[in-house]
Amino acid sequence: MLLVYTHKITPRLNYIFKQICTRILGVPISFTTKVEEFIAHDSLKLSYSTQQLGNEFHIKSHQILFEQGLSDIDIHIHEWENTKCFFYNGDKSDIPFDIFAASFYLLSRYEEYMPHVKDEYGRFTAKDSLAFKHAFLLQPVVDIWAYKFKESLQRKFPDYQFRERSYNVKPVIDVPMAYYFKSKGLMRTVGGTFNDLFRFKLRQLYQRYLVLSGFKKDPYDTFKWIVNKQKKFKNKFQVFFLIGDFSTYDKNISINKKGFVSLIKSVSDYCKVGLKASYFALDDFDVLKKEKANMESIINTSLVASRNSFNKLNLPTCYRNLVNLEVKEDYSMGYVNEIGFRAGTCSSFLFYDLDYEVQTPLMINSFHIMDFALLKTKSQLDKKQTLEKLIKEVKKVNGTFIPIFHNYTFSNEERWQGFKDLFNYILDSADED
């Protein structure tokens, strides 16, 4: 057990030390404010304060973990060997940065609470993030810092046996629209037909009626392929279905369609099924509550995980609503068009509510790439190399790689050519030595 001496045990300090020491490094942890108890401890120990007590392992503390509320923090980014860090400590600390304070800043998404300009969907953009501005978005810096801390601790306590974790993959499949032509109802089918004619999309019109007549498979119906992949992969895929009402933003099938409900049930026999919360559910608790209840009635079990439509994430409201509805996991933390680590990590972490200064039970699974971001690279080789670099970063710290694909990504549409192979490449990375 690692004993930490500090002058004051705060919710922030408790939260971030447990994330880094226990969840990432596998080290049990305890805290004390009593010098006598700290001195008597005969195993791993460190002092986290402004002054060192003796010659123990010491990290000079930054004030952020002892504050409440938000303040305009002056941050200076420094190079640190193969990465970057902030909250520099000087030479009176066993490691030159307060990695706990820096990690708390990133995991709590402190910067997203500060004033910033949102995009047209009301989202925090990658370009406004500290990681993007200072070019460390492509590294899971929180995990890298944790491993540097572990190395320093190991030198001080060479007899201690640290627990090792292993690299794994948690694939996510988003289903905002299960079918392109099927099960849309008479009005939407007629509207689609006239739209095809008006825009001279005669090939699409022909395909539409081949599908509706049962002579051809719907282009978005890739679920048999997804299930077959799941049968060969040890970790469960997390599949998120949009079941909200039809709107300007959300255009999936109605849950009054028996075929759509049967599809969700059949996928849930093999994969984990979660809720893709509709655009309007993100700002309306009652709508979200209704969608959760509808999904639970389909899958006949409690809803565990959710993901937000359009990847819109308003902190802390969105997460607070999930906590109130007892949803346990979220997969919305990430960027649609940028690759990288939005929260600076490839480890799941609990949501810390900065307004209430409390750790919540909601587990955040931050994703690292969405299929749309790969469309920016032209060749298949470039796409694969992009994935390879990202996976390599996660493997260095034995983290969890979370990619997001869509059901239509595996279709035969021209722009998604080769994406089945990219998905297979990600799955295969979990089996490599």
C-alpha positions, -999 to 999 in steps of 0.1 A, spaced: 0 0 0 11 35 -8 7 60 21 4 96 11 11 124 35 -6 157 29 -16 187 50 -52 184 39 -72 156 23 -96 170 -2 -121 154 -26 -100 164 -56 -68 149 -41 -86 117 -31 -101 114 -66 -69 119 -87 -45 99 -65 -69 69 -67 -72 73 -105 -34 73 -111 -22 50 -83 -50 25 -81 -68 24 -115 -37 30 -137 -8 16 -117 -27 -10 -96 -13 3 -63 -37 5 -32 -35 39 -15 -42 56 18 -39 91 31 -27 107 63 -23 141 78 -3 128 107 35 129 105 40 102 131 18 77 111 36 86 79 71 80 95 60 47 110 48 33 76 73 8 63 62 4 26 56 28 -3 51 63 9 52 98 -5 47 133 8 25 156 -13 30 191 2 49 223 -4 78 211 19 96 178 22 95 161 56 128 142 54 143 122 26 111 104 16 97 104 -19 83 139 -23 62 157 -49 58 194 -44 21 202 -46 3 227 -68 -26 245 -52 -53 233 -76 -61 201 -56 -67 222 -25 -90 247 -41 -127 248 -47 -145 261 -78 -129 275 -109 -101 300 -113 -81 313 -142 -50 292 -139 -18 303 -156 -4 272 -174 30 269 -189 38 238 -210 73 223 -207 91 195 -226 96 164 -204 118 138 -221 95 122 -247 63 141 -238 51 174 -224 38 185 -190 28 215 -169 28 226 -132 66 226 -130 80 218 -96 116 227 -98 144 205 -84 130 201 -49 107 173 -60 114 137 -70 97 143 -103 99 177 -119 61 182 -123 30 179 -102 15 152 -124 -15 148 -100 -25 184 -104 -19 183 -142 -39 151 -145 -68 165 -125 -69 195 -148 -72 172 -178 -95 145 -165 -120 169 -148 -121 188 -182 -114 220 -162 -109 239 -195 -143 229 -208 -159 248 -179 -140 280 -188 -154 304 -214 -150 291 -250 -166 294 -284 -187 263 -293 -192 250 -329 -226 250 -347 -238 219 -327 -228 235 -293 -196 214 -290 -162 221 -274 -137 219 -303 -103 203 -303 -87 235 -315 -97 252 -282 -80 225 -261 -47 228 -243 -36 195 -258 -42 207 -294 -26 241 -289 5 226 -274 7 195 -297 2 167 -271 -33 156 -282 -19 125 -298 -4 112 -266 -22 97 -235 -2 120 -213 -19 112 -181 -9 75 -185 26 85 -196 31 107 -165 17 78 -143 43 54 -157 71 80 -152 59 83 -116 60 45 -113 96 43 -126 107 69 -101 89 52 -73 104 18 -83 139 33 -80 131 45 -45 114 12 -35 131 -15 -56 116 -44 -37 79 -34 -43 62 -55 -70 39 -35 -92 9 -51 -108 10 -50 -146 -20 -43 -168 -23 -53 -205 -33 -35 -237 -69 -41 -249 -95 -28 -274 -131 -18 -267 -147 -13 -301 -178 9 -303 -204 7 -330 -227 37 -334 -261 32 -350 -278 66 -357 -296 50 -387 -301 13 -388 -314 12 -424 -311 36 -453 -342 26 -472 -360 -1 -451 -386 5 -423 -389 43 -429 -427 43 -432 -449 55 -462 -444 93 -458 -406 91 -455 -404 66 -484 -426 88 -507 -405 119 -497 -373 100 -504 -386 89 -538 -395 125 -549 -362 137 -536 -343 111 -557 -364 122 -588 -359 159 -581 -321 155 -578 -319 130 -607 -305 103 -584 -320 76 -606 -294 50 -595 -304 56 -558 -341 54 -568 -335 21 -585 -316 8 -554 -343 20 -531 -370 -1 -547 -348 -31 -551 -343 -30 -513 -380 -23 -506 -390 -52 -529 -366 -75 -511 -343 -81 -540 -314 -64 -524 -300 -59 -489 -303 -25 -474 -268 -8 -477 -268 1 -439 -277 -34 -428 -243 -46 -419 -253 -62 -386 -247 -98 -397 -211 -89 -405 -208 -71 -371 -222 -101 -352 -199 -125 -370 -169 -103 -360 -181 -102 -324 -182 -140 -323 -145 -141 -330 -134 -113 -307 -130 -118 -269 -141 -83 -258 -178 -74 -262 -185 -47 -288 -205 -18 -274 -233 -10 -299 -253 22 -294 -288 25 -310 -306 58 -315 -343 53 -306 -354 89 -301 -382 105 -320 -377 116 -356 -364 152 -358 -342 175 -378 -311 160 -362 -322 124 -356 -336 102 -384 -335 66 -372 -363 41 -374 -393 43 -351 -393 18 -322 -429 11 -331 -415 -9 -360 -413 -45 -349 -383 -52 -372 -362 -25 -356 -370 -38 -321 -361 -73 -332 -328 -61 -347 -318 -44 -313 -328 -76 -294 -308 -99 -318 -277 -77 -316 -280 -76 -278 -277 -114 -278 -241 -111 -288 -229 -75 -281 -235 -50 -253 -262 -26 -263 -264 10 -252 -285 41 -258 -275 68 -283 -292 97 -267 -311 119 -292 -301 155 -298 -330 169 -278 -325 144 -250 -292 161 -242 -308 192 -229 -341 177 -217 -340 153 -187 -375 140 -193 -368 131 -229 -336 113 -218 -355 94 -191 -381 83 -216 -355 71 -241 -337 52 -213 -370 35 -202 -377 26 -239 -343 10 -244 -346 -10 -211 -380 -23 -222 -364 -36 -255 -332 -52 -240 -350 -64 -208 -323 -52 -185 -310 -20 -169 -292 4 -193 -255 4 -185 -240 28 -211 -250 57 -233 -235 80 -260 -246 114 -271 -260 122 -305 -236 144 -326 -211 138 -298 -225 169 -281 -214 172 -245 -224 200 -222 -205 198 -189 -216 192 -163 -253 190 -173 -251 159 -196 -232 139 -171 -252 150 -142 -284 138 -159 -268 103 -165 -258 101 -128 -294 110 -118 -307 82 -141 -281 58 -127 -265 52 -161 -230 37 -153 -209 45 -184 -206 72 -210 -187 70 -244 -191 106 -256 -157 120 -245 -138 126 -277 -137 146 -309 -156 138 -341 -131 152 -366 -98 150 -347 -78 120 -336 -64 119 -301 -70 119 -264 -95 146 -254 -91 139 -217 -54 130 -221 -59 94 -212 -65 59 -225 -78 47 -191 -115 49 -180 -121 74 -152 -149 86 -130 -166 119 -137 -156 146 -112 -183 173 -108 -164 205 -104 -195 225 -94 -204 202 -66 -167 191 -58 -177 155 -58 -166 123 -75 -196 106 -92 -201 69 -100 -203 77 -138 -174 60 -156 -161 80 -186 -148 59 -215 -130 84 -236 -127 74 -273 -96 81 -293 -107 80 -330 -139 81 -349 -142 68 -385 -150 103 -398 -116 115 -387 -99 89 -409 -117 103 -440 -93 133 -438 -64 110 -449 -66 100 -485 -50 66 -491 -57 33 -473 -20 32 -463 -22 66 -447 -53 56 -427 -36 24 -415 -4 43 -405 -26 68 -386 -42 39 -367 -8 23 -362 7 54 -345 -23 58 -322 -24 21 -312 14 23 -305 9 52 -281 -18 32 -262 3 0 -261 33 19 -246 12 24 -214 -8 -9 -217 -40 12 -220 -74 6 -236 -79 17 -272 -115 28 -279 -124 34 -316 -158 44 -329 -172 31 -361 -208 32 -375 -229 5 -390 -228 22 -424 -189 23 -422 -190 -14 -431 -213 -8 -461 -202 -8 -498 -204 30 -501 -174 44 -520 -161 66 -492 -161 37 -467 -141 14 -489 -113 -3 -469 -129 5 -435 -137 -32 -428 -100 -39 -432 -91 -10 -408 -116 -24 -382 -100 -58 -386 -66 -43 -381 -77 -27 -348 -92 -60 -336 -60 -79 -346 -39 -54 -326 -53 -70 -294 -39 -104 -303 -4 -92 -310 24 -99 -285 
